[in-house]
């Protein structure tokens, strides 16, 4: 199992804080997260591109969507912050 922690706007928009999912690569988590978001908050406007735009940390080290995962890994997804 992979522990997924969600931060920032993605957390605010979905209401999701933490999930436990099965995946071989980070990108394999995305459709599962999207499905869970729609279950948790049916009216959510979060799309796959929103998840794809997140900063990825794997066990405290920056990763990417093609990173391979191992059982017990913790993936943190943080939506980028922008301002003006």
Steps between C-alpha positions, in 0.01 A plus 500: 500500500606855423403776741394814312486831686325789327572868569407848381220585261461137402411415861267797526323416174458127569479478877753216485788500745652153481441181301652153482520371144678240288720622215825420320572860393386840624295558184302183580369677810335783306184324375450342842531838674257655253249219561533541877457877466174453309375258766596731786365814337271423204492862382877540493643672194842336540629349178793276415702804385467648851655190653760484222611856585582414863847497651590140589700390802578133562623420850611863535691513169370676190367256243320503169198329355714229342666412835470134600338434837563228758264361758500728804601818315341830592412731212413862571317701235508876539318729265722788390425838649486809285444859582515838350 
